Amino acid sequence: MKLETIKWKELSEDEKIASLKRPVIESIEEQESVITEIFNEVKSNGDQAIKRYTKMYDGVEIDNLLMSNKEITSAFDRVPKTLIQSIENAIENVKTFHEKNFQSDTNKIEVRTGVNCQIIKRPIENVGLYIPAGNNPLPSTAIMLGVPSSLAMNKESIVVSPPNDSGVVNDSIVVAAKLSGIGRICKVGGAQSIAALAYGTESIPQVDKIFGPGNSWVTKAKQMISLLNLPVSIDMPAGPTEVLIISDGNTNPKFIAYDLLSQAEHGVDSQVILISQNDSFLKKVAIEIDKAISKIRTQEIAKISMKNSKLIFVDDIQEAINISNYYAPEHLIINCKNAEKLVEKISSAGSVFLGEWSPESAGDYCSGTNHVLPTAGFARSYSGLSVDSFCKSISVQSLTKKGLEIIGDDIINLAMAEGLEAHAKAVEVRIKK
């Protein structure tokens, strides 16, 4: 396949914006219509609707939506011991990072004499965890969602994942979910699983927050929850994956080729971008991609998604950083000599990988950070998942009489300026003689 290099300075402003647009595979109007129908059916008919959509979209008939203990034990028996060990190792790394990164209740802060404030954290009661299992089942996502949920001590965590041809959830996902501390695993995926978590059915309880990445249908279903006036939130609009690489050319072009292909192989709607001030390096990477793509089993998917790829030639690395900050990539690889210094200039990215020995694959599986990240430019305002994502922050204040006297006049002045006299009186009756 022939990859062309875009010369950035030769583009108009409109052309620059157009070149960084994400691919759109599905019709948004079609998706909204179908998903609305699914939500209405699940709301009205519960499990019966879920089973009908599972047969329609996954091609299997399910009697019991919840994975039984026997089915879970059988999954462990079928998974190779070496894979179970790798899952356990990944869980340990993810747990180590998230546990140390999670801040417990902060100490009280004395804002003024006698005015003490504090932020406390409490686990969200019930959470739903969506684990993709389409082209490639993702046990790593079960780890990335299950571990922080367990550390947050959510009252109930429920995994939903599409059933395979045998009518059960993929074995490696089951093992990863159980070892991560998740007890309930349901055999349902797609938009219908999001509807089930949003409304609740006979088998699947309504949750307070839904987590997990998915295809454009799952992402759209999560976004549409906000229109339903339900007390259910989502983690982020995590859709098709993407990576942007900034390289000064001082690395093996084969490394970069496989970093790009590792995201391209996820799905036909993935997008990969390489930016460099070294034109000859861009050409070398293009050659390496051509060589490498025929060696991977996912080449058919990768060939399609690589059509959405961009090789961009810029005048200098600062221009590459400017492009990256505008694009706000899910994954950003900075493969430059001074990568650690350059990260200070990054304002928007889901997760950053520094240097040639930090492939994006490490973050996907077991470096310790979380791979559930904002896509489609949402890194401008969303963060990747952490234990905090599974908790609520509650502010607490405690004032002494002296403390209220110190800030009392300010409260009264502001309240009266807003025309809220009872607010002012609530202070006056305490401190005015």
Residue pairs with C-beta under 8 A, 6 or more apart in sequence:
1 289
1 290
1 293
1 303
1 306
2 286
3 286
3 289
3 290
3 306
3 309
3 311
4 311
5 279
5 282
5 283
5 286
5 311
5 312
5 313
6 19
6 310
6 311
6 312
6 313
7 313
8 16
8 312
8 313
8 314
8 315
8 319
8 323
9 314
9 315
11 19
19 310
19 312
20 273
20 310
20 323
20 326
20 327
22 240
22 242
22 271
22 308
22 376
22 377
23 240
23 269
23 271
23 305
23 308
24 269
25 216
25 240
25 268
25 269
26 216
26 217
28 220
31 216
31 217
31 220
32 220
32 224
34 191
34 217
35 191
35 195
35 217
35 220
35 221
35 224
36 224
38 49
38 53
38 191
38 192
38 195
38 221
39 191
39 195
39 198
39 199
39 221
39 224
39 228
41 49
41 52
41 53
41 195
42 49
42 50
42 53
42 192
42 195
42 196
42 199
42 201
43 195
43 199
46 199
46 201
46 202
47 65
47 201
47 202
47 203
47 204
49 192
49 201
50 65
50 188
50 192
50 193
50 196
50 201
50 203
50 204
51 61
51 62
51 65
53 190
53 192
54 60
54 61
54 62
54 163
54 187
54 188
54 189
54 192
55 61
55 62
57 189
57 190
57 192
58 162
58 163
58 189
58 190
59 165
60 163
60 164
60 165
60 166
60 167
61 167
62 163
62 167
62 187
62 188
64 187
64 203
65 186
65 187
65 188
65 201
65 203
65 204
66 184
66 185
66 186
66 187
66 203
67 168
67 169
67 174
67 184
67 185
67 186
67 187
71 168
71 174
72 174
72 178
72 185
75 168
75 169
75 171
75 174
75 175
76 84
76 171
76 174
76 175
76 178
78 171
79 171
79 172
79 175
83 172
83 175
84 175
84 179
86 366
87 139
87 143
87 172
87 175
87 176
87 179
88 179
89 366
90 140
90 143
90 365
90 366
91 143
91 147
91 176
91 179
91 180
93 366
93 367
93 368
94 143
94 144
94 147
94 148
94 366
94 368
94 369
94 370
95 147
95 151
96 368
97 367
97 368
97 369
98 147
98 148
98 151
98 368
98 370
98 386
98 387
99 151
99 387
101 386
101 387
102 148
102 151
102 152
102 386
102 387
102 388
103 121
103 388
104 121
105 118
105 119
105 120
105 121
106 118
106 119
106 120
107 118
108 116
108 117
108 118
108 398
109 116
109 117
109 118
110 116
111 117
112 403
112 406
112 407
113 402
113 403
113 406
114 399
114 400
114 401
114 402
114 403
114 404
114 406
115 397
115 399
115 400
115 403
115 404
115 406
115 407
116 397
116 398
116 399
116 403
117 395
117 396
117 397
117 398
118 395
118 396
118 397
118 398
119 393
119 394
119 395
119 396
120 393
120 394
120 396
121 388
121 391
121 392
121 393
121 394
122 391
122 392
122 394
123 152
123 153
123 154
123 155
123 390
123 391
123 392
124 152
124 154
124 208
124 209
124 390
124 391
124 392
125 154
125 155
125 156
125 208
126 154
126 155
126 156
126 157
126 158
126 205
126 206
126 207
126 208
127 149
127 154
127 156
127 157
127 158
127 207
127 208
127 209
127 210
127 211
127 390
128 157
128 158
128 160
128 197
128 207
128 209
128 210
128 211
128 212
129 142
129 145
129 146
129 149
129 157
129 158
129 159
129 160
129 177
129 182
129 211
129 212
130 160
130 161
130 189
130 193
130 194
130 197
130 210
130 211
130 212
130 213
130 214
130 218
131 137
131 138
131 139
131 141
131 142
131 145
131 159
131 160
131 161
131 169
131 173
131 177
131 212
132 138
132 141
132 161
132 162
132 189
132 212
132 213
132 214
132 215
132 218
133 161
133 162
133 164
133 169
133 170
133 173
133 189
134 162
134 189
134 215
134 267
135 266
135 267
135 298
135 301
136 266
136 298
137 161
137 164
137 170
137 172
137 173
138 173
139 170
139 172
139 173
139 175
139 176
139 177
140 176
140 364
140 365
140 371
141 212
141 213
141 371
141 372
142 159
142 161
142 173
142 176
142 177
142 180
142 182
143 176
143 180
144 370
144 371
144 372
144 385
145 159
145 180
145 211
145 212
145 372
145 385
146 157
146 159
146 176
146 177
146 180
146 181
146 182
147 180
147 181
148 370
148 385
148 386
148 387
148 389
148 390
149 157
149 180
149 181
149 182
149 211
149 390
150 157
150 180
150 181
150 182
151 387
151 390
152 387
152 390
152 391
154 390
156 184
156 205
156 207
157 181
157 182
157 183
157 184
158 182
158 184
158 185
158 186
158 197
158 204
158 205
158 207
159 169
159 173
159 177
159 182
159 184
159 185
159 186
160 186
160 188
160 189
160 193
160 196
160 197
160 204
161 169
161 170
161 173
161 185
161 186
161 187
161 188
161 189
161 193
162 169
162 187
162 188
162 189
162 190
162 193
163 169
163 187
163 188
163 189
164 170
167 187
168 174
168 187
169 185
169 186
169 187
173 185
174 185
177 185
178 185
186 193
186 196
186 203
186 204
188 196
188 204
189 218
190 217
190 218
190 221
191 217
191 218
191 220
191 221
193 204
193 218
194 210
194 218
194 221
194 222
194 225
195 221
196 204
197 204
197 206
197 207
197 210
197 232
198 206
198 207
198 210
198 225
198 228
198 230
198 232
199 206
199 230
200 206
206 230
206 232
207 232
208 231
208 232
208 233
209 232
209 233
209 234
209 235
209 390
210 222
210 225
210 232
210 233
210 234
210 235
211 234
211 235
211 372
211 385
211 389
211 390
212 218
212 235
212 238
212 372
213 219
213 238
213 239
213 241
213 372
213 375
214 222
214 238
214 239
215 239
215 240
215 267
215 269
216 239
216 240
216 269
219 237
219 238
219 239
222 234
222 237
223 234
223 237
225 232
225 233
225 234
235 372
235 385
235 389
236 372
236 373
236 374
236 378
236 382
237 374
237 375
237 376
237 378
237 382
238 372
238 373
238 374
238 375
239 269
239 375
239 376
240 266
240 267
240 269
240 270
240 271
240 375
240 376
241 263
241 266
241 267
241 270
241 330
241 331
241 375
242 263
242 270
242 271
242 272
242 273
242 329
242 330
242 331
242 375
242 376
243 259
243 260
243 262
243 263
243 272
243 273
243 329
243 330
243 331
243 332
243 333
243 360
244 272
244 273
244 274
244 275
244 324
244 327
244 329
244 331
244 332
244 333
245 256
245 259
245 260
245 272
245 273
245 274
245 275
245 332
245 333
245 335
246 275
246 276
246 317
246 320
246 321
246 324
246 332
246 333
246 334
246 335
246 336
246 342
247 256
247 274
247 275
247 276
247 278
247 281
247 333
247 335
247 336
248 276
248 277
248 278
248 317
248 335
248 336
248 337
249 276
249 277
249 278
249 280
249 281
250 335
250 336
250 337
251 335
251 356
252 356
253 281
253 284
253 285
253 287
253 288
254 288
254 292
255 335
255 356
255 359
256 274
256 285
256 288
256 335
257 285
257 288
257 289
257 291
257 292
258 292
258 359
259 333
259 359
259 360
260 272
260 274
260 285
260 289
260 306
260 309
261 272
261 289
261 292
261 293
261 296
261 302
261 306
262 359
262 360
262 361
262 364
263 270
263 271
263 272
263 331
263 360
264 270
264 272
264 301
264 302
264 305
264 306
264 309
265 296
265 298
265 299
265 301
265 302
265 305
266 301
266 305
267 301
267 305
268 301
268 304
268 305
269 305
269 308
270 305
270 308
271 305
271 308
271 309
271 310
272 305
272 306
272 308
272 309
272 310
273 309
273 310
273 311
273 312
273 327
273 329
274 282
274 285
274 309
274 310
274 311
274 312
275 312
275 314
275 320
275 323
275 324
276 282
276 312
276 313
276 314
276 320
277 313
277 314
277 315
277 316
277 317
277 319
277 320
279 313
282 311
282 313
285 311
286 311
289 306
293 299
293 302
293 303
293 306
296 302
312 320
312 323
314 320
314 323
317 336
317 342
318 345
321 342
321 345
321 346
324 332
324 346
324 348
324 349
325 345
325 346
325 347
325 348
327 377
328 348
328 349
328 374
328 377
328 378
328 379
328 380
329 349
329 350
329 379
330 349
330 350
330 351
330 373
330 374
330 375
330 379
331 349
331 350
331 351
331 353
331 360
331 363
331 373
332 346
332 349
332 350
332 351
332 352
332 353
333 352
333 353
333 358
333 359
333 360
334 342
334 343
334 346
334 352
334 353
334 354
334 355
335 355
335 356
336 342
339 354
339 355
340 354
340 355
343 352
343 354
346 352
348 379
348 380
349 379
350 373
350 374
350 375
350 379
350 383
350 384
351 363
351 369
351 370
351 371
351 373
351 384
353 359
353 360
353 362
353 363
363 369
363 371
364 371
365 371
369 384
370 384
370 385
370 386
371 384
372 384
372 385
373 379
373 384
373 385
374 381
374 382
374 383
374 384
383 389
401 430
401 431
404 427
404 430
404 431
405 431
408 427
408 428
408 430
408 431
411 423
411 424
411 427
412 424
412 427
412 428
415 421
415 423
415 424
415 427
416 424
